[in-house]
Amino acid sequence: MSLSDEDTTNVVAIPPTEDLMRDHGVLKRILLIYRKVVKQLIGEKQQESRIQP
């Protein structure tokens, strides 16, 4: 599927600084989720070990 001339006129160029800020935001969210999952996994392992005698 190729873009016609009409389709390319609607494309807005994103400045490099804006692109970098978007990437930074995505990375921050990924790290936030990663840390939360790690804490939950560690917490589950600690709870499981407490249940078993």
Backbone as ProteinMPNN parsed JSONL, in Angstrom:
{"seq_chain_A": "MSLSDEDTTNVVAIPPTEDLMRDHGVLKRILLIYRKVVKQLIGEKQQESRIQP", "coords_chain_A": {"N_chain_A": [[0.847, -1.167, 0.0], [0.76, 2.073, -0.995], [1.48, 5.535, -0.329], [-0.4, 8.224, -1.515], [0.023, 11.44, -3.196], [-1.731, 13.164, -1.938], [-2.061, 12.059, 0.583], [0.442, 12.389, 1.767], [0.658, 15.093, 2.184], [-0.74, 15.644, 4.464], [0.779, 14.754, 6.544], [2.435, 15.559, 9.464], [5.442, 16.917, 10.449], [7.349, 15.921, 13.194], [9.152, 17.643, 15.589], [12.572, 16.938, 16.552], [13.032, 17.253, 19.316], [10.494, 17.013, 20.458], [9.869, 14.403, 19.722], [11.818, 13.041, 21.18], [10.974, 13.659, 23.787], [8.531, 12.31, 23.826], [9.395, 9.658, 23.527], [10.841, 9.435, 25.903], [8.773, 9.656, 27.766], [7.376, 7.289, 27.236], [9.318, 5.387, 27.944], [9.544, 5.967, 30.697], [7.011, 5.157, 31.596], [7.099, 2.429, 30.977], [9.192, 1.563, 32.667], [8.017, 2.133, 35.131], [5.867, 0.325, 35.186], [7.33, -2.053, 35.02], [8.802, -2.011, 37.437], [6.691, -2.176, 39.257], [5.602, -4.678, 38.682], [7.78, -6.307, 39.331], [7.944, -5.843, 42.108], [5.489, -6.97, 42.855], [5.892, -9.66, 42.136], [8.029, -10.366, 43.799], [6.812, -9.954, 46.239], [4.788, -11.907, 46.142], [6.305, -14.231, 46.176], [7.457, -14.061, 48.726], [5.16, -14.21, 50.318], [4.249, -16.768, 49.636], [6.291, -18.338, 50.705], [5.927, -17.902, 53.404], [3.555, -19.159, 53.913], [4.018, -21.886, 53.612], [5.175, -24.455, 55.765]], "CA_chain_A": [[0.0, 0.0, 0.0], [1.599, 3.257, -1.079], [0.827, 6.801, -0.027], [-0.517, 9.132, -2.652], [0.465, 12.802, -2.9], [-2.684, 13.776, -1.011], [-1.82, 11.521, 1.918], [1.699, 12.893, 2.323], [0.521, 16.504, 2.563], [-1.34, 15.694, 5.796], [1.753, 14.291, 7.524], [3.066, 16.668, 10.176], [6.772, 16.549, 10.947], [7.517, 16.108, 14.64], [10.527, 18.083, 15.873], [13.347, 15.939, 17.289], [12.873, 17.404, 20.762], [9.189, 16.452, 20.82], [9.997, 12.956, 19.578], [12.603, 12.584, 22.321], [10.133, 13.742, 24.984], [7.555, 11.213, 23.751], [10.124, 8.421, 23.831], [11.16, 9.477, 27.331], [7.529, 9.35, 28.478], [7.098, 5.864, 27.065], [10.278, 4.655, 28.768], [9.185, 6.145, 32.103], [5.851, 4.302, 31.88], [7.545, 1.027, 30.941], [9.941, 1.308, 33.895], [7.064, 2.146, 36.234], [5.163, -0.965, 35.146], [8.314, -3.086, 35.316], [9.077, -1.991, 38.881], [5.498, -2.638, 39.977], [5.507, -6.129, 38.489], [8.86, -6.916, 40.119], [7.524, -5.802, 43.512], [4.419, -7.949, 43.048], [6.464, -11.006, 42.065], [8.795, -10.569, 45.022], [5.829, -10.062, 47.322], [4.119, -13.202, 46.052], [7.254, -15.259, 46.606], [7.587, -13.959, 50.171], [3.923, -14.707, 50.902], [4.206, -18.211, 49.468], [7.229, -18.971, 51.615], [5.369, -17.797, 54.747], [2.438, -20.103, 54.044], [4.558, -23.23, 53.726], [5.932, -24.652, 57.016]], "C_chain_A": [[0.9, 1.24, 0.0], [0.785, 4.506, -0.772], [0.746, 7.645, -1.289], [-0.037, 10.515, -2.237], [-0.461, 13.482, -1.897], [-2.428, 13.318, 0.417], [-0.568, 12.123, 2.557], [1.608, 14.36, 2.722], [-0.045, 16.649, 3.959], [-0.38, 15.251, 6.899], [2.45, 15.504, 8.14], [4.402, 16.18, 10.727], [6.864, 16.869, 12.434], [8.962, 16.543, 14.872], [11.266, 17.027, 16.706], [13.177, 16.041, 18.808], [11.55, 16.813, 21.234], [9.226, 14.927, 20.748], [10.761, 12.367, 20.76], [11.774, 12.604, 23.607], [9.088, 12.636, 24.987], [8.21, 9.884, 24.095], [10.444, 8.333, 25.319], [9.925, 9.128, 28.16], [7.178, 7.878, 28.404], [8.037, 5.043, 27.941], [9.954, 4.772, 30.253], [8.012, 5.25, 32.482], [6.238, 2.834, 31.899], [8.297, 0.679, 32.222], [9.025, 1.279, 35.113], [6.324, 0.81, 36.321], [6.107, -2.094, 35.536], [8.585, -3.161, 36.818], [7.897, -2.519, 39.682], [5.358, -4.153, 39.868], [6.58, -6.843, 39.31], [8.476, -6.947, 41.597], [6.439, -6.83, 43.788], [4.967, -9.367, 43.031], [7.265, -11.319, 43.322], [7.856, -10.747, 46.2], [5.121, -11.394, 47.313], [5.043, -14.313, 46.517], [7.413, -15.234, 48.12], [6.333, -14.492, 50.851], [3.817, -16.211, 50.786], [5.128, -18.904, 50.456], [6.721, -18.908, 53.059], [4.278, -18.83, 54.977], [2.964, -21.522, 54.276], [5.367, -23.371, 55.014], [7.364, -25.015, 56.787]], "O_chain_A": [[1.71, 1.42, 0.909], [-0.435, 4.529, -0.935], [1.718, 7.759, -2.035], [0.275, 10.744, -1.068], [-0.008, 14.295, -1.091], [-2.563, 14.102, 1.356], [-0.536, 12.34, 3.768], [2.413, 14.823, 3.53], [0.152, 17.689, 4.589], [-0.71, 15.368, 8.08], [2.982, 16.359, 7.433], [4.468, 15.146, 11.392], [6.499, 17.961, 12.869], [9.891, 15.886, 14.403], [10.641, 16.303, 17.48], [13.178, 15.025, 19.504], [11.491, 16.183, 22.29], [8.678, 14.245, 21.614], [10.392, 11.314, 21.279], [11.857, 11.683, 24.419], [8.787, 12.078, 26.042], [7.66, 9.085, 24.853], [10.327, 7.265, 25.92], [10.021, 8.39, 29.142], [6.736, 7.287, 29.389], [7.6, 4.106, 28.609], [10.072, 3.795, 30.992], [8.007, 4.651, 33.558], [5.761, 2.076, 32.743], [8.068, -0.381, 32.804], [9.238, 0.485, 36.029], [6.176, 0.241, 37.403], [5.732, -2.988, 36.293], [8.596, -4.247, 37.399], [8.081, -3.228, 40.671], [5.035, -4.826, 40.847], [6.308, -7.878, 39.918], [8.662, -7.965, 42.265], [6.454, -7.489, 44.828], [4.545, -10.197, 43.836], [7.182, -12.429, 43.85], [8.084, -11.598, 47.06], [4.874, -11.965, 48.375], [4.599, -15.245, 47.188], [7.496, -16.294, 48.741], [6.439, -15.169, 51.874], [3.354, -16.875, 51.714], [4.778, -19.955, 50.992], [7.055, -19.78, 53.86], [4.095, -19.317, 56.092], [2.39, -22.27, 55.067], [6.169, -22.492, 55.328], [8.113, -25.209, 57.744]]}, "name": "protein", "num_of_chains": 1, "seq": "MSLSDEDTTNVVAIPPTEDLMRDHGVLKRILLIYRKVVKQLIGEKQQESRIQP"}
